Amino acid sequence: MVLNANDPEVIHACQRGDHDAFAVLFENNKDRVYSIALRYSGNQAAAMDISQETFLKLLSRIKDFRGEASFEAWLYRIVANACLDYQRRGRKLMPIVESLLEVFSVSRTTALHEMVREEVQKNVQDVVGKLPPEQRMVVVLRYTEDLSYEEIADVMGCSRGTVASRLNRAHKVLERRLSHLRGTRGGEHE
């Protein structure tokens, strides 16, 4: 019988110390964890460190999972905390938020347009990278993981209103700090 890796039976087996069940859980979730870590940090080595830390925490804390929230929400919380812990340790993190760059899409691909697009992308990354960690995590979870406000609230351990407030503040900072790019579309000024 083949089970989904996040099924309660697999999680219960992990809680009993079944290493094969944990391997299944790891295989099912490693790409998602790495993706969040990479988008938060913008650095492959940092993302690997964060992912490793996440799974070490998961292994040591799986017995604490009570099923009050979904396993996915619980795992998101662990990964979010690992990202924030990584930040607190003073390592430089630079997120990649692809969906924010759609505004600055390239209409024609020439070397000049590509250079301007890369410069715009770097500007967005720099500004998002300077957001406070909690705002940065909300931006990453909302725009790269496409989580709802309620899901982000569960992950971050705060209210839906706090999520909305952090996202609103992040939007205002992004708008203010990126306003010089407003007329830019892949190197053309409107």
Backbone as ProteinMPNN parsed JSONL, in Angstrom:
{"seq_chain_A": "MVLNANDPEVIHACQRGDHDAFAVLFENNKDRVYSIALRYSGNQAAAMDISQETFLKLLSRIKDFRGEASFEAWLYRIVANACLDYQRRGRKLMPIVESLLEVFSVSRTTALHEMVREEVQKNVQDVVGKLPPEQRMVVVLRYTEDLSYEEIADVMGCSRGTVASRLNRAHKVLERRLSHLRGTRGGEHE", "coords_chain_A": {"N_chain_A": [[0.842, -1.173, 0.0], [0.63, 2.179, -0.898], [1.249, 5.219, 0.578], [0.401, 8.685, 0.93], [2.963, 10.911, 1.689], [2.458, 12.776, 3.699], [0.397, 11.732, 5.135], [-1.469, 10.864, 8.07], [-0.709, 8.321, 9.064], [1.936, 7.95, 8.2], [3.159, 10.073, 9.496], [2.662, 9.37, 12.178], [4.203, 7.047, 12.258], [6.728, 8.189, 11.96], [6.819, 9.572, 14.365], [7.082, 7.462, 16.066], [9.647, 6.815, 15.634], [10.4, 5.633, 13.235], [12.642, 5.348, 10.77], [12.48, 4.938, 8.005], [9.953, 5.937, 7.4], [10.391, 8.611, 8.0], [12.197, 9.194, 5.997], [10.521, 9.054, 3.776], [8.819, 11.201, 4.352], [10.703, 13.282, 4.255], [11.544, 13.126, 1.515], [9.157, 13.82, 0.246], [8.812, 16.472, 0.988], [11.155, 17.961, 0.691], [11.767, 19.569, -1.594], [9.906, 21.673, -1.474], [10.571, 22.87, 0.984], [13.225, 23.648, 0.457], [12.745, 25.448, -1.645], [11.324, 27.557, -0.392], [13.291, 28.394, 1.423], [15.313, 29.171, -0.371], [14.085, 31.262, -1.782], [13.727, 33.029, 0.299], [16.346, 33.496, 1.174], [17.878, 33.875, -1.148], [20.182, 32.674, -1.885], [21.963, 29.838, -2.738], [23.631, 28.217, -1.108], [22.984, 29.134, 1.457], [20.279, 28.457, 1.444], [20.463, 25.688, 1.403], [21.631, 25.262, 3.93], [19.578, 26.268, 5.579], [17.512, 24.519, 4.87], [18.582, 22.082, 5.744], [18.738, 22.599, 8.494], [16.013, 22.894, 8.986], [15.016, 20.28, 8.54], [16.425, 18.881, 10.477], [15.335, 20.036, 12.775], [12.696, 19.244, 12.347], [12.952, 16.456, 12.564], [13.756, 16.234, 15.246], [11.552, 17.332, 16.52], [9.222, 16.089, 15.711], [7.711, 14.472, 17.336], [6.308, 16.281, 18.809], [4.276, 17.155, 17.201], [0.865, 17.533, 17.055], [-1.321, 17.518, 15.433], [-3.158, 19.557, 15.466], [-3.083, 21.699, 13.745], [-2.697, 21.622, 10.155], [-0.28, 19.304, 8.853], [1.305, 20.446, 6.865], [1.105, 23.216, 7.393], [2.332, 23.268, 9.877], [4.909, 22.427, 9.173], [5.616, 24.564, 7.454], [5.795, 26.552, 9.38], [8.017, 25.704, 10.836], [10.022, 25.923, 8.867], [9.864, 28.653, 8.296], [10.63, 29.721, 10.765], [13.231, 28.699, 10.844], [14.378, 30.144, 8.751], [14.174, 32.748, 9.788], [15.737, 32.423, 12.077], [18.204, 31.954, 10.876], [18.634, 34.442, 9.716], [18.836, 35.99, 12.034], [21.245, 35.114, 13.021], [22.981, 36.617, 11.683], [23.805, 36.233, 9.089], [24.018, 37.212, 5.718], [21.117, 37.69, 3.941], [19.3, 37.456, 0.923], [16.39, 37.829, -0.687], [14.505, 36.364, -3.444], [11.951, 37.47, -5.32], [9.986, 36.602, -7.559], [7.38, 37.146, -8.581], [6.992, 39.849, -8.099], [8.457, 41.034, -10.039], [7.109, 40.874, -12.425], [5.814, 43.171, -13.174], [7.713, 44.61, -14.402], [8.214, 43.58, -16.974], [9.978, 42.365, -19.854], [9.663, 43.667, -23.045], [10.898, 43.346, -25.501], [13.591, 41.24, -26.309], [16.692, 42.179, -26.001], [20.201, 42.755, -25.679], [20.57, 45.113, -24.198], [17.992, 45.482, -23.085], [17.871, 43.195, -21.502], [19.952, 43.684, -19.691], [18.912, 45.932, -18.355], [16.586, 44.805, -17.269], [17.75, 42.933, -15.532], [18.996, 44.704, -13.794], [16.758, 45.978, -12.686], [15.622, 43.769, -11.413], [17.62, 43.24, -9.539], [17.433, 45.591, -8.028], [14.855, 45.246, -6.887], [15.302, 42.886, -5.42], [17.246, 43.81, -3.628], [15.788, 45.745, -2.165], [13.691, 44.184, -1.054], [15.283, 42.475, 0.398], [16.079, 44.128, 2.458], [13.9, 44.47, 4.011], [12.258, 44.153, 7.209], [12.701, 41.025, 8.94], [10.227, 39.605, 9.532], [8.367, 40.843, 7.838], [9.56, 40.28, 5.387], [9.363, 37.466, 5.354], [6.58, 37.148, 5.228], [6.079, 38.273, 2.713], [7.496, 36.441, 1.087], [6.105, 34.008, 1.639], [3.547, 34.707, 0.757], [3.814, 35.546, -1.982], [5.534, 33.725, -3.249], [4.923, 31.192, -2.343], [2.25, 31.295, -2.478], [0.402, 31.327, -0.363], [-2.56, 31.695, 1.598], [-3.816, 34.476, 3.571], [-4.721, 33.481, 6.006], [-3.405, 30.99, 6.135], [-0.757, 31.89, 6.219], [-0.832, 33.246, 8.639], [-1.166, 31.072, 10.385], [1.293, 29.774, 9.964], [3.133, 31.731, 10.782], [2.366, 32.136, 13.349], [0.668, 34.169, 14.234], [-1.954, 36.69, 14.084], [-4.466, 36.961, 11.464], [-4.87, 39.6, 10.821], [-2.436, 40.734, 11.585], [-0.786, 39.617, 9.662], [-1.858, 40.848, 7.373], [-1.253, 43.501, 7.995], [1.592, 43.445, 8.11], [2.143, 42.757, 5.473], [1.014, 44.913, 4.131], [2.627, 47.023, 5.106], [5.063, 46.178, 4.004], [4.467, 46.37, 1.271], [4.172, 49.162, 1.046], [6.774, 50.047, 1.629], [8.165, 48.827, -0.478], [6.924, 50.097, -2.659], [7.632, 52.786, -2.198], [10.482, 52.701, -2.199], [11.001, 51.681, -4.688], [9.929, 53.385, -6.487], [11.284, 54.904, -8.366], [11.546, 53.234, -10.484], [9.16, 53.064, -11.727], [8.343, 54.019, -14.34], [9.773, 52.373, -15.938], [10.072, 49.818, -18.279], [11.51, 47.161, -18.982], [13.688, 48.638, -19.885], [12.707, 50.724, -21.323], [11.335, 53.964, -21.157], [8.248, 55.204, -20.148]], "CA_chain_A": [[0.0, 0.0, 0.0], [1.394, 3.41, -1.015], [0.608, 6.313, 1.295], [0.914, 10.035, 0.76], [3.964, 11.104, 2.737], [1.949, 13.599, 4.788], [-0.719, 11.041, 5.768], [-1.274, 10.67, 9.512], [-0.014, 7.058, 9.35], [3.377, 8.171, 8.01], [3.584, 10.976, 10.565], [2.687, 8.572, 13.409], [5.373, 6.172, 12.171], [7.88, 9.065, 12.255], [6.793, 9.861, 15.796], [7.543, 6.242, 16.742], [11.069, 6.647, 15.35], [10.6, 4.864, 11.998], [13.516, 6.126, 9.876], [11.975, 4.83, 6.634], [8.827, 6.871, 7.29], [10.958, 9.96, 7.945], [12.78, 9.346, 4.652], [9.389, 9.345, 2.891], [8.421, 12.577, 4.68], [11.763, 14.132, 3.721], [11.475, 13.13, 0.048], [7.942, 14.501, -0.178], [8.797, 17.886, 1.366], [12.458, 18.624, 0.564], [11.76, 20.611, -2.627], [9.124, 22.804, -0.959], [11.375, 23.514, 2.027], [14.36, 24.309, -0.211], [12.22, 26.572, -2.418], [11.052, 28.656, 0.542], [14.585, 28.862, 1.932], [16.021, 29.857, -1.455], [13.41, 32.523, -2.057], [13.97, 33.915, 1.431], [17.763, 33.851, 1.294], [18.459, 34.269, -2.423], [21.52, 32.097, -1.942], [21.816, 28.38, -2.713], [24.303, 27.639, 0.063], [22.161, 29.473, 2.618], [19.054, 27.659, 1.346], [20.801, 24.324, 1.828], [21.799, 25.309, 5.381], [18.249, 26.437, 6.173], [16.778, 23.257, 4.66], [19.145, 21.083, 6.645], [18.292, 22.957, 9.837], [14.579, 22.616, 9.058], [14.766, 18.849, 8.687], [16.927, 18.465, 11.786], [14.295, 20.443, 13.727], [11.544, 18.377, 12.119], [13.275, 15.143, 13.132], [13.778, 16.304, 16.712], [10.279, 17.823, 17.067], [8.069, 15.41, 15.112], [6.876, 13.931, 18.419], [5.493, 17.383, 19.327], [3.166, 17.424, 16.287], [-0.38, 17.017, 17.619], [-2.369, 17.485, 14.428], [-4.125, 20.647, 15.663], [-3.041, 22.37, 12.435], [-2.263, 20.641, 9.165], [1.157, 19.051, 8.874], [1.939, 21.418, 5.975], [1.207, 24.489, 8.125], [3.336, 23.056, 10.922], [6.204, 22.413, 8.491], [5.885, 25.946, 7.041], [6.212, 27.302, 10.566], [9.395, 25.305, 11.138], [10.901, 26.504, 7.844], [9.869, 30.108, 8.498], [11.47, 29.983, 11.934], [14.623, 28.428, 10.469], [14.806, 31.306, 7.959], [14.346, 33.881, 10.696], [16.913, 32.117, 12.9], [19.372, 32.157, 10.013], [18.773, 35.902, 9.637], [19.289, 36.495, 13.339], [22.645, 34.76, 13.21], [23.796, 37.633, 11.035], [24.202, 35.917, 7.716], [23.346, 38.097, 4.763], [20.082, 37.009, 3.165], [18.753, 38.295, -0.143], [15.321, 37.039, -1.29], [14.102, 36.513, -4.835], [10.489, 37.491, -5.377], [9.733, 36.657, -8.992], [6.1, 37.743, -8.959], [7.088, 41.309, -8.053], [9.155, 41.496, -11.238], [6.252, 40.822, -13.603], [5.477, 44.547, -13.522], [8.802, 45.141, -15.212], [8.497, 42.572, -17.989], [10.725, 42.807, -21.03], [8.836, 43.537, -24.237], [11.78, 42.804, -26.544], [14.814, 40.769, -25.689], [17.968, 42.608, -26.557], [21.199, 42.789, -24.611], [20.285, 46.271, -23.367], [16.785, 45.2, -22.304], [18.206, 42.179, -20.504], [20.739, 44.356, -18.661], [18.005, 46.767, -17.569], [15.734, 43.896, -16.502], [18.564, 42.402, -14.437], [19.186, 45.797, -12.84], [15.48, 46.13, -11.985], [15.511, 42.615, -10.54], [18.553, 43.45, -8.429], [16.841, 46.628, -7.174], [13.756, 44.634, -6.134], [15.915, 41.971, -4.46], [17.896, 44.612, -2.591], [14.768, 46.362, -1.316], [13.039, 43.12, -0.283], [16.291, 41.981, 1.334], [16.222, 45.062, 3.576], [12.676, 44.46, 4.826], [12.397, 43.408, 8.464], [12.528, 39.581, 8.686], [8.832, 39.155, 9.556], [7.738, 41.328, 6.607], [10.16, 39.524, 4.288], [8.797, 36.12, 5.341], [5.2, 37.258, 4.756], [6.17, 38.486, 1.261], [7.897, 35.173, 0.471], [5.012, 33.031, 1.738], [2.398, 35.158, -0.041], [4.057, 35.657, -3.42], [6.218, 32.58, -3.849], [4.226, 29.966, -1.962], [0.845, 31.559, -2.75], [-0.411, 30.981, 0.794], [-3.587, 32.666, 1.979], [-3.5, 35.204, 4.801], [-4.986, 32.562, 7.112], [-2.309, 30.018, 6.177], [0.444, 32.603, 6.672], [-1.045, 33.492, 10.069], [-0.867, 29.806, 11.066], [2.733, 29.533, 9.866], [3.88, 32.737, 11.534], [1.912, 32.163, 14.733], [0.104, 35.494, 14.51], [-3.313, 36.828, 13.576], [-4.643, 37.307, 10.047], [-4.696, 41.044, 10.764], [-0.997, 41.008, 11.642], [-0.278, 39.284, 8.33], [-2.283, 41.922, 6.472], [-0.505, 44.699, 8.368], [2.985, 43.274, 7.671], [2.165, 42.789, 4.013], [0.729, 46.297, 3.757], [3.845, 47.805, 5.359], [6.059, 45.768, 3.01], [4.064, 46.975, -0.01], [4.473, 50.596, 1.091], [8.229, 50.194, 1.529], [8.541, 48.476, -1.854], [6.458, 51.154, -3.557], [8.431, 53.991, -1.977], [11.88, 52.498, -2.569], [11.114, 51.293, -6.097], [9.156, 54.33, -7.302], [12.118, 55.38, -9.476], [11.452, 52.254, -11.578], [7.767, 53.04, -12.171], [8.196, 54.2, -15.788], [10.683, 51.476, -16.644], [9.561, 48.52, -18.746], [12.562, 46.489, -19.746], [14.643, 49.553, -20.456], [12.043, 51.837, -21.991], [10.624, 54.856, -20.249], [6.93, 55.556, -20.707]], "C_chain_A": [[0.891, 1.241, 0.0], [0.612, 4.537, -0.353], [1.196, 7.642, 0.854], [1.841, 10.287, 1.943], [3.457, 11.934, 3.905], [0.712, 12.995, 5.454], [-0.426, 10.849, 7.253], [-0.513, 9.38, 9.844], [1.493, 7.206, 9.213], [3.907, 9.049, 9.144], [3.652, 10.222, 11.895], [3.883, 7.627, 13.414], [6.645, 6.966, 12.47], [7.963, 9.34, 13.753], [7.244, 8.658, 16.621], [9.014, 5.953, 16.452], [11.373, 5.839, 14.105], [11.386, 5.72, 10.991], [13.062, 6.056, 8.419], [10.809, 5.801, 6.411], [9.347, 8.306, 7.219], [11.586, 10.217, 6.579], [11.687, 9.678, 3.638], [8.925, 10.785, 3.101], [9.428, 13.58, 4.104], [11.652, 14.251, 2.2], [10.272, 13.923, -0.453], [8.004, 16.018, 0.037], [10.096, 18.638, 1.104], [12.454, 19.748, -0.469], [11.015, 21.852, -2.156], [9.927, 23.581, 0.075], [12.53, 24.286, 1.383], [13.886, 25.547, -0.978], [11.95, 27.78, -1.525], [12.369, 29.248, 1.033], [15.358, 29.641, 0.872], [15.388, 31.206, -1.747], [13.602, 33.519, -0.914], [15.416, 34.409, 1.421], [18.371, 34.354, -0.001], [19.829, 33.659, -2.663], [21.403, 30.582, -1.787], [22.46, 27.744, -1.486], [23.489, 27.911, 1.325], [20.885, 28.636, 2.615], [19.305, 26.213, 1.768], [20.967, 24.262, 3.347], [20.44, 25.389, 6.082], [17.434, 25.157, 6.035], [17.263, 22.182, 5.612], [18.687, 21.348, 8.079], [16.814, 22.635, 10.022], [14.331, 21.133, 9.295], [15.35, 18.286, 9.983], [15.92, 18.828, 12.876], [13.071, 19.546, 13.593], [11.773, 17.011, 12.764], [13.206, 15.183, 14.657], [12.427, 16.699, 17.317], [9.048, 17.104, 16.531], [7.141, 14.849, 16.193], [5.965, 15.006, 19.011], [4.288, 17.682, 18.435], [1.906, 16.738, 16.806], [-1.512, 16.967, 16.61], [-3.42, 18.566, 14.598], [-4.214, 21.515, 14.412], [-2.632, 21.298, 11.438], [-0.753, 20.447, 9.274], [1.888, 20.082, 8.022], [2.126, 22.755, 6.671], [2.273, 24.4, 9.21], [4.737, 23.078, 10.312], [6.575, 23.817, 8.008], [6.379, 26.772, 8.226], [7.666, 26.962, 10.914], [10.362, 25.95, 10.144], [10.979, 28.017, 8.005], [10.753, 30.464, 9.689], [12.95, 29.725, 11.634], [15.189, 29.583, 9.646], [15.082, 32.502, 8.867], [15.535, 33.662, 11.627], [18.198, 32.351, 12.119], [19.671, 33.654, 9.901], [19.359, 36.452, 10.93], [20.757, 36.186, 13.59], [23.569, 35.677, 12.407], [24.274, 37.293, 9.648], [23.39, 36.772, 6.767], [22.371, 37.27, 3.923], [19.536, 37.969, 2.127], [17.678, 37.503, -0.88], [15.114, 37.326, -2.774], [12.59, 36.432, -4.861], [10.098, 37.707, -6.834], [8.44, 37.382, -9.347], [6.114, 39.264, -8.902], [7.722, 41.86, -9.324], [8.281, 41.503, -12.483], [5.865, 42.218, -14.087], [6.499, 45.117, -14.51], [9.193, 44.168, -16.32], [9.178, 43.181, -19.214], [9.858, 42.599, -22.263], [9.64, 42.987, -25.413], [13.06, 42.36, -25.864], [16.024, 41.187, -26.518], [18.936, 42.632, -25.387], [20.929, 43.954, -23.665], [19.059, 46.03, -22.491], [17.081, 44.2, -21.191], [19.017, 42.803, -19.369], [19.84, 45.203, -17.762], [17.103, 45.89, -16.704], [16.503, 43.316, -15.309], [18.805, 43.464, -13.369], [17.916, 46.029, -12.026], [15.317, 44.986, -10.985], [16.422, 42.776, -9.323], [18.014, 44.516, -7.476], [15.733, 46.047, -6.301], [14.321, 43.706, -5.064], [16.549, 42.735, -3.308], [16.87, 45.198, -1.626], [14.076, 45.303, -0.464], [14.011, 42.569, 0.759], [16.479, 42.864, 2.549], [14.952, 45.169, 4.423], [12.964, 43.772, 6.156], [12.062, 41.93, 8.215], [11.076, 39.11, 8.639], [8.086, 39.616, 8.298], [8.264, 40.541, 5.418], [9.541, 38.132, 4.202], [7.361, 36.15, 4.838], [5.183, 37.447, 3.243], [6.515, 37.172, 0.557], [6.751, 34.165, 0.493], [3.827, 33.414, 0.861], [2.672, 35.046, -1.533], [4.815, 34.497, -4.036], [5.536, 31.268, -3.516], [2.724, 30.084, -2.167], [-0.068, 31.121, -1.604], [-1.431, 32.084, 1.051], [-3.142, 33.38, 3.255], [-3.667, 34.288, 6.016], [-3.852, 31.537, 7.252], [-1.019, 30.669, 6.67], [0.343, 32.875, 8.169], [-0.732, 32.227, 10.877], [0.633, 29.547, 11.095], [3.505, 30.466, 10.793], [3.457, 32.824, 13.0], [1.382, 33.529, 15.147], [-1.306, 35.546, 13.932], [-3.31, 37.159, 12.088], [-4.431, 38.809, 9.852], [-3.232, 41.451, 10.801], [-0.353, 40.705, 10.297], [-0.602, 40.41, 7.36], [-1.478, 43.194, 6.736], [0.946, 44.608, 7.889], [3.096, 43.356, 6.155], [1.922, 44.215, 3.511], [1.965, 47.177, 3.959], [4.929, 47.469, 4.346], [5.741, 46.379, 1.65], [4.421, 48.455, -0.053], [5.971, 50.849, 0.962], [8.682, 49.912, 0.101], [8.14, 49.577, -2.82], [7.328, 52.403, -3.433], [9.863, 53.825, -2.507], [12.08, 52.12, -4.029], [10.386, 52.263, -7.023], [9.96, 54.857, -8.493], [12.064, 54.439, -10.675], [10.077, 52.268, -12.245], [7.612, 53.153, -13.681], [9.052, 53.258, -16.601], [9.981, 50.181, -17.014], [10.626, 47.925, -19.616], [13.47, 47.462, -20.452], [14.011, 50.728, -21.183], [11.364, 52.686, -20.939], [9.328, 55.259, -20.921], [6.702, 57.036, -20.625]], "O_chain_A": [[1.809, 1.342, 0.814], [-0.548, 4.778, -0.686], [2.357, 7.712, 0.45], [1.527, 9.913, 3.073], [3.982, 11.806, 5.011], [0.049, 13.662, 6.249], [0.729, 10.69, 7.648], [0.251, 9.352, 10.809], [2.248, 6.655, 10.015], [4.983, 8.79, 9.684], [4.598, 10.41, 12.661], [4.509, 7.424, 14.454], [7.538, 6.47, 13.156], [9.048, 9.341, 14.334], [7.731, 8.815, 17.741], [9.57, 4.976, 16.954], [12.508, 5.396, 13.93], [10.862, 6.687, 10.438], [13.242, 7.019, 7.674], [10.701, 6.411, 5.347], [8.813, 9.125, 6.471], [11.515, 11.332, 6.061], [11.902, 10.492, 2.741], [8.667, 11.504, 2.136], [9.041, 14.601, 3.536], [11.664, 15.358, 1.661], [10.362, 14.619, -1.464], [7.32, 16.767, -0.66], [10.134, 19.855, 1.282], [13.079, 20.784, -0.244], [11.454, 22.972, -2.418], [9.959, 24.811, 0.045], [12.779, 25.442, 1.728], [14.556, 26.58, -0.962], [12.314, 28.903, -1.873], [12.537, 30.468, 1.053], [15.987, 30.653, 1.178], [16.098, 32.193, -1.939], [13.634, 34.728, -1.145], [15.677, 35.593, 1.632], [19.287, 35.176, 0.029], [20.555, 34.093, -3.557], [20.814, 30.097, -0.82], [21.89, 26.828, -0.892], [23.322, 27.026, 2.164], [20.455, 28.157, 3.665], [18.461, 25.592, 2.413], [20.5, 23.318, 3.983], [20.185, 24.672, 7.05], [16.743, 24.753, 6.971], [16.467, 21.462, 6.214], [18.295, 20.423, 8.791], [16.404, 22.162, 11.082], [13.528, 20.766, 10.152], [14.821, 17.317, 10.528], [15.672, 18.039, 13.789], [12.478, 19.135, 14.591], [10.887, 16.477, 13.431], [12.662, 14.274, 15.283], [12.177, 16.433, 18.493], [7.927, 17.482, 16.871], [5.93, 14.761, 15.991], [4.96, 14.684, 19.646], [3.371, 18.386, 18.858], [1.876, 15.519, 16.976], [-2.572, 16.419, 16.911], [-4.466, 18.513, 13.952], [-5.288, 22.006, 14.063], [-2.262, 20.191, 11.828], [-0.04, 21.337, 9.738], [2.964, 20.547, 8.398], [3.187, 23.368, 6.557], [3.027, 25.348, 9.429], [5.649, 23.682, 10.875], [7.73, 24.224, 8.137], [7.28, 27.598, 8.08], [8.448, 27.851, 11.25], [11.407, 26.466, 10.541], [12.054, 28.599, 7.863], [11.537, 31.41, 9.621], [13.819, 30.451, 12.117], [16.347, 29.961, 9.822], [16.1, 33.179, 8.726], [16.262, 34.607, 11.935], [19.167, 32.89, 12.654], [20.826, 34.072, 9.982], [20.268, 37.282, 10.909], [21.435, 36.927, 14.302], [24.791, 35.527, 12.447], [25.089, 38.024, 9.086], [22.206, 37.021, 6.996], [22.751, 36.289, 3.284], [19.331, 39.15, 2.407], [18.011, 36.587, -1.632], [15.494, 38.38, -3.283], [12.015, 35.42, -4.462], [9.904, 38.837, -7.282], [8.404, 38.15, -10.309], [5.324, 39.909, -9.592], [7.539, 43.034, -9.648], [8.668, 42.078, -13.5], [5.618, 42.42, -15.275], [6.189, 45.981, -15.331], [10.379, 43.96, -16.574], [8.975, 44.347, -19.551], [9.373, 41.494, -22.507], [9.105, 42.24, -26.232], [13.554, 43.024, -24.952], [16.321, 40.625, -27.572], [18.523, 42.54, -24.231], [21.048, 43.798, -22.45], [19.075, 46.335, -21.298], [16.594, 44.347, -20.07], [18.79, 42.48, -18.203], [19.994, 45.19, -16.541], [16.879, 46.197, -15.533], [15.965, 43.222, -14.207], [18.817, 43.159, -12.177], [17.984, 46.25, -10.817], [14.92, 45.21, -9.841], [16.019, 42.475, -8.2], [18.122, 44.371, -6.258], [15.678, 46.327, -5.104], [13.868, 43.736, -3.92], [16.405, 42.351, -2.147], [17.059, 45.155, -0.411], [13.893, 45.509, 0.735], [13.608, 42.235, 1.873], [16.986, 42.404, 3.571], [14.931, 45.874, 5.432], [13.827, 42.896, 6.222], [11.225, 41.624, 7.366], [10.727, 38.293, 7.787], [7.27, 38.873, 7.753], [7.493, 40.172, 4.532], [9.226, 37.662, 3.109], [6.959, 35.259, 4.089], [4.357, 36.844, 2.557], [5.899, 36.827, -0.451], [6.458, 33.537, -0.525], [3.174, 32.544, 0.284], [1.849, 34.508, -2.274], [4.743, 34.303, -5.25], [5.563, 30.332, -4.315], [2.0, 29.096, -2.048], [-1.166, 30.612, -1.832], [-1.189, 33.255, 0.756], [-2.21, 32.943, 3.931], [-2.854, 34.317, 6.94], [-3.397, 31.256, 8.361], [-0.275, 30.07, 7.447], [1.333, 32.747, 8.889], [-0.104, 32.305, 11.933], [1.181, 29.15, 12.124], [4.417, 30.038, 11.501], [4.104, 33.501, 13.798], [1.616, 33.987, 16.265], [-1.791, 34.568, 13.362], [-2.297, 37.578, 11.528], [-3.877, 39.236, 8.839], [-2.829, 42.401, 10.13], [0.519, 41.443, 9.84], [0.265, 40.871, 6.617], [-1.07, 43.88, 5.799], [1.477, 45.568, 7.33], [4.032, 43.953, 5.623], [2.569, 44.659, 2.562], [2.311, 47.979, 3.091], [5.638, 48.359, 3.877], [6.64, 46.852, 0.955], [4.914, 48.948, -1.067], [6.387, 51.769, 0.258], [9.48, 50.659, -0.464], [8.916, 49.951, -3.7], [7.713, 53.004, -4.436], [10.385, 54.711, -3.183], [13.188, 52.221, -4.555], [10.243, 51.991, -8.215], [9.381, 55.218, -9.517], [12.491, 54.809, -11.769], [9.858, 51.556, -13.225], [6.8, 52.426, -14.254], [9.06, 53.333, -17.83], [9.372, 49.528, -16.167], [10.66, 48.144, -20.827], [13.984, 47.148, -21.526], [14.719, 51.638, -21.615], [10.873, 52.167, -19.937], [9.302, 55.609, -22.101], [5.652, 57.523, -21.045]]}, "name": "protein", "num_of_chains": 1, "seq": "MVLNANDPEVIHACQRGDHDAFAVLFENNKDRVYSIALRYSGNQAAAMDISQETFLKLLSRIKDFRGEASFEAWLYRIVANACLDYQRRGRKLMPIVESLLEVFSVSRTTALHEMVREEVQKNVQDVVGKLPPEQRMVVVLRYTEDLSYEEIADVMGCSRGTVASRLNRAHKVLERRLSHLRGTRGGEHE"}
